[in-house]
């Protein structure tokens, strides 16, 4: 059977951990990838759950980032002023294109 090469980019630390784990299993990373590919083809699915984060999860992540930020929180008036300025900038750019 003809063989094809596949190149995969992976974080160096993850590769070291993966190679060590595969070695404990008595196989190479190449063998592990082949087992994965065959399992995907056989089941016609990824053999583990892949979920996108919910809107709430995304909001909570962004909220955590904001809480850790050194930036002070904006007041509602400041937020509205930024929106007004952005809209004015868009209007000016559209006017230049016309």
C-alpha positions as CSV (number, residue, x, y, z in Angstrom):
1,X,0.0,0.0,0.0
2,X,1.4,3.4,-0.9
3,X,2.3,5.7,2.0
4,X,1.8,9.5,2.3
5,X,3.6,11.8,4.7
6,X,1.6,14.2,6.9
7,X,3.2,17.2,8.7
8,X,1.6,18.4,11.9
9,X,2.7,21.5,13.8
10,X,2.5,21.1,17.6
11,X,3.8,22.9,20.6
12,X,7.3,21.6,21.5
13,X,6.3,20.8,25.1
14,X,3.2,18.9,24.0
15,X,5.3,16.9,21.6
16,X,7.7,15.9,24.3
17,X,4.8,14.9,26.6
18,X,3.1,13.0,23.8
19,X,6.2,11.2,22.7
20,X,6.9,10.1,26.3
21,X,3.3,8.9,26.8
22,X,3.4,7.0,23.5
23,X,6.7,5.4,24.6
24,X,5.0,4.2,27.8
25,X,2.3,2.6,25.6
26,X,5.0,0.9,23.6
27,X,4.4,2.7,20.4
28,X,5.7,5.7,18.4
29,X,3.8,9.0,17.9
30,X,3.5,7.9,14.2
31,X,1.7,4.7,15.3
32,X,-0.6,6.6,17.7
33,X,-1.6,9.0,14.8
34,X,-2.3,6.0,12.6
35,X,-4.5,4.5,15.2
36,X,-6.3,7.8,15.6
37,X,-6.9,8.1,11.8
38,X,-8.2,4.5,11.6
39,X,-10.6,5.1,14.5
40,X,-11.9,8.3,12.9
41,X,-12.5,6.5,9.6
42,X,-14.0,3.4,11.2
43,X,-16.5,5.4,13.4
44,X,-16.9,8.3,10.9
45,X,-16.5,10.6,13.9
46,X,-13.9,12.1,16.2
47,X,-13.6,9.7,19.1
48,X,-14.1,12.4,21.7
49,X,-16.5,15.2,22.2
50,X,-15.7,18.6,20.6
51,X,-17.8,21.4,21.9
52,X,-17.8,25.1,21.1
53,X,-18.0,27.3,24.2
54,X,-21.4,28.7,25.0
55,X,-22.1,32.4,24.8
56,X,-22.1,32.4,28.6
57,X,-18.7,30.7,28.7
58,X,-17.3,33.3,26.3
59,X,-18.7,36.1,28.3
60,X,-17.3,34.7,31.5
61,X,-13.8,34.4,29.9
62,X,-13.9,38.0,28.7
63,X,-15.1,39.1,32.1
64,X,-12.2,37.3,33.8
65,X,-9.8,39.1,31.4
66,X,-11.4,42.4,32.1
67,X,-11.2,41.8,35.9
68,X,-7.5,41.1,35.6
69,X,-6.9,44.1,33.4
70,X,-5.3,47.2,34.9
71,X,-7.7,49.4,32.8
72,X,-10.4,51.1,34.8
73,X,-14.0,50.2,34.0
74,X,-15.8,52.7,31.8
75,X,-19.0,54.3,32.9
76,X,-22.1,54.0,30.8
77,X,-21.6,57.6,29.6
78,X,-18.0,56.8,28.6
79,X,-19.1,53.7,26.7
80,X,-21.8,55.7,24.9
81,X,-19.2,58.4,24.0
82,X,-16.9,55.8,22.5
83,X,-19.8,54.4,20.4
84,X,-20.7,57.9,19.3
85,X,-17.1,58.7,18.3
86,X,-16.8,55.4,16.4
87,X,-20.0,56.0,14.5
88,X,-18.9,59.5,13.6
89,X,-15.6,58.2,12.4
90,X,-17.5,55.6,10.2
91,X,-19.7,58.4,8.8
92,X,-16.6,60.5,7.9
93,X,-14.9,57.6,6.2
94,X,-18.0,56.8,4.2
95,X,-18.3,60.5,3.2
96,X,-14.7,60.4,1.8
97,X,-15.4,57.3,-0.3
98,X,-18.5,58.9,-2.0
